[in-house]
Amino acid sequence: MSENPQTGCPEELADQLRFIKQSLRGMMNGVLSQSMREKGLTYKVNFGVEMPRLCEFAAELPHTSALAAALWKEDIRECRLLAGLLQPIEAFPADLAEVWVEQMRFPEEAAFTVLHLFSRLPYASTVAFEWVAREEEMFQLCGWLLLGRLMAQGMQPAPRDRQELLDQAQAAVAGQNMHLRNAAAKVLVRLEEA
């Protein structure tokens, strides 16, 4: 691979994608894949690769924006999860983070991407507060998950933000979406512990 991996020359990128898909096929867990499909994770392809194996595999791959973007565009569960592992933090602006959240379809994508990418971004706390206030459930979910992760890392909201956050978390906990309820409840617990 002679081209600069940051630019993602089309031939090199195509080779990388082909290699990744072949490798994922070799790691396939058919039982887990079937179970996920039965639970509604309806990707074009779902290899059922476990998270620890994905993380190990990601360590062997180039960490470039071009590869992460190409993986994100695939309708393959593992490719979308790998995208968050491979995306360089310094090359991931807030507007692109919003695009990714808009394109998320499953809570697993949100949780994995928050854990491995969003929580490491320099603007994480800013977008977390913005996202919990949005109407769209996936933005709210990412916001609550991100706040929970940041608070686990020691971040605490400013006193003026605390009451508003408490009110929003209580509203989310009273809502119908189980994933939002759980994520907001964890933030409530952390707020009460602080």
TANORGI-V6620 format. One record per pair of residues at least 12 apart in sequence whose C-alpha atoms are under 8 Angstrom apart, sorted by the first residue. I is the first residue (numbers start at 1). J is the second residue. Records with the same first field share a line. If there is no record, write none. Layout:
I = J  J
//
This chain:
5 = 62  64  66
6 = 64  65  66
7 = 66
8 = 64  66  67
13 = 66  67  70
16 = 67
17 = 67  70  71
21 = 79
24 = 47  49  78
25 = 47
27 = 47  49
28 = 47  48  49
29 = 47  48  49  50
30 = 47  48
31 = 48
32 = 48  49
33 = 46  47  48  49
34 = 48
36 = 48
41 = 106
43 = 75  76  77
44 = 75  76
45 = 75  76  77
46 = 76  77  78
47 = 77  78
48 = 78
49 = 78
54 = 78  82
55 = 82  85
58 = 82  85  86
61 = 86
62 = 86
63 = 85  86  87  88
64 = 86  87  88
65 = 86  87  88  91  92
67 = 83  86  87
68 = 82  83  84  86  87
69 = 83  87
71 = 83
80 = 109
81 = 109  112  113
84 = 112  113  116  117
85 = 113  116  117
87 = 117
89 = 117  120  121
90 = 121
94 = 123  127
97 = 118
101 = 138  139  142
102 = 138  139
104 = 138
105 = 138
107 = 138  141  179
110 = 138  141  142
111 = 142  145
114 = 142  145  146
115 = 146  149
118 = 146
119 = 146  149  150
124 = 146
125 = 146  147  150
127 = 143
128 = 142  143  144  146  147
129 = 143  147
130 = 143
131 = 143
132 = 144  168
133 = 168
137 = 180
140 = 180
141 = 179  180  183
144 = 180  183  184  187
145 = 183  184
147 = 187
148 = 183  184  186  187  190
151 = 187  190
152 = 190
156 = 191  194
162 = 191
166 = 188  191
169 = 184  185  187  188
170 = 184  185  188
172 = 184
173 = 185
//
